[in-house]
Amino acid sequence: MGYSIYKINFDTQIYTILYDCIETIEEADLLAQLAMENKYYTDELIFISAGWNRGIKSDPELYNRALQLVEEYKSDRK
């Protein structure tokens, strides 16, 4: 799948790839948690990149599940 963990510094606008080619979302989450524990500046954001585009539109079951999740988890913030 190829998840990646990034760090972005809001003051400098510099982003850094901390970990790359992570095989599972569970491992990516654990590495992101570690990165949050170890970050030096409070103005840094740690995030997980979703990996490769799997083309879920060609799989109706996955696509419909994703649409359901949109309704469940969408943010009201703009």
N, C-alpha and C positions, 0 to 999 in steps of 0.2 A: 504494500500500500504506500509506503514512503512518507509517513508523517514527519514533520519537522517542528522543532521548538525554536522560536525566535524571541529575541529581546529587543525592544525599541525604547530608546531614551527620548523623552519628549523635549528636553532642553536642547539637545544637540541634533535631533532628528536622525540619529544614526541607528540602524538596525543591525543586529548580529544574529547569525544562525548559530545556535548553541549546540543543537543535536540534529542529525539528519538521517534519513532512511530508516526510521523507526518502524518496525513491522506491525505492531498492534496499538490500538488506541489506549489500552491499559498501560502499556509501557510508556507511551507518549504522555499520558496523564501523570504518571509517577515521575518522569523526568521534568515535567513542567512544575510539579509540586516542589521538587528539589531546587529547581532554578529560582522559584519564588522565595524559598527559604534562604538561598545564598545570594540574592541580588543585593547589590551594594547601595544603589540610589533608590529613593522612594519614588522618583519620577520615571521609573522604568516599568514597562509592561511586558509580561511574559505571555506568549500565546502559542497555540498549537495550529499549525497549518494542516489543512484537511487531506493532503496527499493528492494522488492522481484522480482525475475526473473519471469516474467509472461509467458515465453515461446512463444514469438511472431511468431516463425517459424511455429507454427500450425495455425496461422491466416494469410493467404496470403495478405490480405489487409493491415494489420498493418505492416507486414514484408516488403512489397514493399514500403510502405510509409517511413519506417525507412531507406531503401536503398536510396530513393530519398533525404532524409534529410542528409545522409552521404555526398552526392555530393554537397549539398548546403552549409554545414557548416564545412566540414573537414578542418583541419589546415594544412598549408604547412610547419610548423615548425617541426623539427625532434629532 
